[in-house]
Amino acid sequence: MARHHVSPVTVQTAIRRVAADGVVEVRPGRGSFIAARTESRPPDLSWQSVALGAGRRGEEALSTLLAMHKPETIALSSGYFDASLQPASALGAAMARAARRPTAWERGPVEGRYDLRDWFAREAGGGLRAGDMTVCSGGQAALATAFRGLAAPGDTLLVEAPTYLGAIAVGRDAGLRVVPVPADTDGVRPDLLASAFESTGARLFYCQPLHANPHGGVLSRERRGEVLQAVADAGAFLIEDDWSRGLTIDGEAQRPLAADDQDGHVVYLRSLTKLVAPGLRVAAIGARGVAGARLRTARGLADLFVAGPLQDAAIDFLTSPAWRRHLSGLRSALRVRRDALFDALERHLPELRPATVPSGGLHVWLQLPDGVDEAEVTVAAAARDVAVFPGRPWFAAEPPGQRLRLSFGGAPAELFDEAVRRLADALAAS
């Protein structure tokens, strides 16, 4: 205490930390001593590679996407909001109230709280009701529930090309054969979707109709009916990932496909994580009939049920004025960020600036010039403390070109000009 001019509490805290690391040994009644050093060989863990065999396809890309960056890195790769866009105070207050309710700590139904399921069902519209919904621990868990509950290993899963890489990874992890169907800024091509159903015999199609990740496209009004008809003609299910509901910047968002589903072909998935904060791992997936029952069973086999306090906090927040304030502020904040990123592209990389500005979501999809390698650009940008994500992992088969995905939700707008300037340097050096 005398040497470092600190309090007894500080010294005790430091001793507890080094004792937990095994550096110091605390002997009650005697004092604290430097722990005895033991000489040991480094563990040989190489045998595990033989025992476990090849890793799962897609797990490396997903791990890279979720990697934490250095504090000085400008993150243009994150699919989550940075702290300035998260309603942390309102969420904290909701969690505090939830933690004080004794019922929050009791075992609830496997399918989740009724009022939370009812909220998700009303958001979906159409024929879905609270009894059709199942609460999951985030969108990724909901996808795993859908693929395992509605398909068997060896079945075919149709996906848009490009599409969310996490869906590709979890589909393959479930033992499914993932087949891409080309999509553009107006969504999936209905004619090619019908052909894919016919040629593969698939009964499952994963789709992002609103602000698709990674390219930001929206399924056009003209194609909506054709897509639903193709699914119905195939006697198949369409898993609608409505992850970006609430992230529309320009105009009004089209209603979910589930709202137009008459005969139970649409399986609806909605997550709060992207829209609110990474720590709010709450989502729901819903379907009518036998499909809904299969989802509930698959959900229970995974991890029984979502933590009660988290469900309580979620519905507390969603039914409070803070929810509407968050959505209102989010729309204007995302518009500022999107426009700032496009302005920066116009100044420093005009040849890469997309012709179409995404009307919502979090991402900008860039086509690189011929002869430029996306992996080299990604590495060169990282060396300049800018994180971007390559395009290859977003395709279930060979990509038609070299791409980058930039995100505008994970960093403040004032950093975008510097970030794109560094990206231009990285491109020139590749």
SVG drawing of the C-alpha trace seen along z (x, -y; Angstrom):
<svg xmlns="http://www.w3.org/2000/svg" viewBox="-56 -13 67 53">
<polyline fill="none" stroke="black" stroke-width="0.4" points="0.0,0.0 2.8,-2.4 4.8,-1.6 1.9,-2.1 -0.1,-4.6 -3.3,-2.5 -6.0,-1.4 -6.3,2.0 -9.2,2.9 -7.1,2.4 -4.4,4.6 -6.9,7.3 -8.5,7.2 -5.1,7.6 -4.1,10.5 -7.4,12.3 -6.8,11.9 -3.3,13.3 -4.4,16.0 -7.1,17.1 -4.3,17.3 -2.2,19.5 0.6,17.0 0.0,16.4 -1.1,18.9 -3.2,17.5 -2.7,19.4 -5.4,18.4 -3.9,17.1 -0.4,16.9 -0.4,14.6 0.0,14.5 3.0,16.3 4.4,16.7 3.1,20.0 5.6,22.8 6.6,23.2 6.2,26.6 8.1,27.6 5.8,29.4 5.9,30.1 3.4,28.3 0.3,30.4 0.2,32.3 -3.3,31.8 -2.5,32.8 -4.4,36.1 -7.7,34.3 -7.5,33.5 -7.4,37.3 -10.2,38.0 -12.5,35.3 -11.8,35.5 -12.7,32.7 -14.4,29.6 -17.9,28.4 -18.2,26.5 -18.9,22.9 -17.8,22.7 -14.7,20.7 -16.6,18.0 -19.1,17.7 -16.4,17.5 -14.6,14.8 -17.9,12.8 -18.4,12.8 -14.7,12.0 -14.1,9.1 -11.9,6.4 -9.2,4.2 -10.5,1.0 -8.7,-1.1 -10.3,0.8 -13.1,-0.8 -15.7,2.0 -17.4,2.0 -18.0,5.8 -20.3,6.0 -24.0,7.0 -24.7,5.6 -25.2,2.0 -22.4,0.3 -23.2,-0.9 -24.5,-4.4 -27.5,-2.8 -28.4,-0.3 -31.1,-1.3 -29.0,-0.1 -30.7,-2.2 -34.2,-1.0 -33.0,2.6 -31.2,2.4 -34.4,1.0 -36.5,3.8 -34.0,6.5 -34.0,5.1 -37.8,5.2 -37.8,8.7 -35.2,9.9 -37.4,8.8 -40.3,10.9 -40.2,14.3 -42.1,15.9 -39.3,15.0 -37.0,17.5 -39.5,20.4 -39.6,23.0 -41.9,21.7 -43.3,23.5 -40.9,24.8 -42.5,22.7 -42.0,19.5 -44.2,16.9 -47.6,16.5 -47.6,12.6 -44.2,12.7 -45.3,15.3 -48.5,13.2 -46.4,10.1 -44.4,12.0 -47.5,13.5 -49.2,10.1 -46.1,8.6 -46.2,11.4 -49.8,10.8 -51.9,13.3 -53.1,16.5 -50.3,17.0 -51.4,17.0 -49.5,17.1 -50.0,20.9 -48.1,21.2 -45.0,19.4 -42.0,20.8 -39.4,18.5 -35.8,19.2 -32.4,18.0 -31.7,15.7 -32.2,16.0 -29.4,18.6 -31.0,20.9 -34.3,20.4 -32.7,21.4 -31.2,24.5 -34.7,25.4 -36.3,24.9 -33.7,27.0 -33.7,29.8 -37.4,29.8 -38.6,29.6 -36.0,31.6 -33.9,34.7 -30.2,35.2 -29.7,35.6 -32.6,33.4 -32.2,30.3 -32.4,26.8 -32.8,24.0 -31.3,20.6 -31.0,17.3 -27.6,16.6 -26.1,14.7 -27.6,15.2 -26.9,15.1 -23.8,17.2 -25.1,18.4 -28.0,20.0 -25.7,21.9 -23.5,23.0 -26.3,24.2 -28.1,25.9 -24.9,27.9 -24.5,28.6 -27.9,30.2 -26.8,32.5 -28.7,30.7 -27.7,30.3 -27.6,26.5 -28.5,25.4 -28.5,21.8 -31.1,20.0 -30.0,16.7 -31.4,13.4 -31.0,9.8 -32.1,6.4 -35.7,7.5 -35.3,10.7 -35.2,14.3 -36.0,15.2 -39.4,16.9 -38.8,18.8 -35.5,20.2 -37.0,21.0 -39.7,23.1 -37.0,24.9 -35.0,25.6 -37.9,27.1 -38.6,29.3 -35.0,30.4 -34.1,31.1 -37.3,32.2 -36.6,29.7 -39.3,29.0 -37.6,26.2 -36.6,22.7 -34.8,20.1 -35.6,16.5 -35.0,13.0 -37.7,10.9 -36.8,7.6 -33.4,5.9 -31.6,9.2 -28.2,9.8 -25.7,9.2 -27.0,7.3 -29.9,5.4 -32.4,6.3 -36.2,6.4 -38.5,8.9 -40.6,6.9 -44.3,6.7 -44.5,8.3 -42.5,11.3 -44.2,11.9 -47.2,13.8 -45.0,15.8 -42.7,16.9 -45.5,18.0 -47.1,19.8 -43.9,21.6 -43.6,22.8 -47.2,23.9 -46.9,25.8 -43.9,27.7 -45.8,28.6 -42.9,26.9 -42.1,24.6 -40.7,21.1 -38.7,20.0 -39.1,16.2 -36.2,14.7 -37.7,11.2 -34.5,10.2 -34.6,6.5 -38.2,5.7 -37.8,2.2 -34.6,1.3 -36.4,-0.3 -34.9,-3.7 -36.8,-4.9 -40.6,-4.5 -42.7,-1.9 -41.7,1.8 -43.8,4.4 -45.7,6.6 -44.3,10.1 -44.9,12.9 -46.5,14.7 -49.3,12.2 -50.2,13.4 -49.9,17.1 -53.2,18.9 -52.3,22.6 -49.4,22.7 -46.5,22.8 -44.6,19.9 -42.6,20.5 -42.0,17.1 -38.7,16.1 -38.2,12.9 -35.3,11.9 -34.8,8.9 -31.0,9.2 -30.1,7.2 -32.8,4.6 -32.1,3.9 -28.7,5.2 -26.4,8.2 -27.1,9.3 -30.9,9.6 -30.8,13.1 -34.5,13.5 -36.3,14.6 -39.4,16.5 -40.2,19.0 -43.8,19.9 -45.8,22.2 -49.3,23.6 -50.3,27.2 -47.9,30.1 -45.0,27.9 -45.5,25.8 -45.6,28.9 -42.3,30.1 -40.7,26.8 -41.7,26.9 -40.3,30.4 -37.0,29.5 -36.8,26.4 -37.2,28.3 -34.5,30.9 -32.0,28.1 -31.9,26.5 -35.4,26.9 -36.4,23.2 -35.2,19.6 -34.2,18.1 -37.3,16.6 -35.7,13.2 -34.6,12.6 -38.1,13.3 -39.6,11.1 -37.2,8.2 -38.0,8.5 -41.7,8.2 -41.3,5.4 -39.2,3.4 -41.4,4.2 -44.6,3.0 -43.0,-0.2 -42.7,-3.7 -39.0,-3.1 -39.6,-0.6 -41.3,-3.1 -38.7,-5.8 -35.9,-3.3 -37.4,-2.6 -38.0,-6.2 -34.4,-7.2 -33.0,-4.2 -34.5,-5.1 -33.0,-8.6 -29.6,-7.4 -29.3,-4.7 -30.2,-7.1 -27.3,-9.4 -24.9,-6.4 -25.9,-4.9 -25.7,-8.3 -22.3,-9.0 -21.0,-5.7 -22.2,-6.3 -20.8,-9.8 -17.4,-8.4 -17.5,-5.8 -18.3,-8.6 -15.2,-10.6 -12.7,-7.8 -14.0,-4.7 -16.5,-6.1 -16.0,-3.0 -17.2,-0.8 -20.3,-2.8 -23.4,-0.7 -25.9,-2.2 -28.8,-1.3 -28.9,-2.7 -30.4,-0.1 -33.7,-1.3 -32.9,0.3 -31.0,2.9 -27.4,2.6 -25.3,3.5 -23.8,2.3 -22.7,4.9 -19.7,3.9 -18.6,5.5 -14.8,5.4 -13.0,4.8 -11.8,7.7 -8.5,9.1 -8.9,7.9 -8.9,10.6 -11.4,10.0 -9.4,11.9 -6.3,9.8 -8.3,6.6 -9.8,7.8 -6.3,8.6 -4.9,5.3 -7.8,3.4 -7.3,5.1 -3.6,4.1 -4.9,0.5 -7.3,1.1 -10.5,1.3 -12.6,4.5 -14.6,5.5 -16.0,8.9 -15.3,10.8 -18.2,11.9 -17.3,15.6 -18.9,17.0 -22.3,15.6 -22.7,18.0 -23.6,21.7 -21.7,22.4 -19.2,20.6 -19.6,16.8 -20.1,14.9 -17.4,12.4 -15.3,10.8 -17.3,8.8 -17.1,7.1 -19.9,6.5 -19.7,3.2 -22.0,2.6 -23.0,-0.8 -24.5,0.2 -21.4,1.0 -19.5,-2.3 -20.3,-6.1 -20.9,-8.0 -18.0,-10.4 -15.5,-7.5 -16.7,-6.4 -14.7,-8.8 -11.4,-7.7 -12.5,-4.1 -13.2,-4.2 -10.0,-6.2 -8.0,-3.4 -10.0,-0.9 -9.1,-2.7 -5.4,-2.4 -5.9,1.3 -7.5,1.8 -4.6,-0.1 -2.1,2.1 -3.8,5.4"/>
</svg>
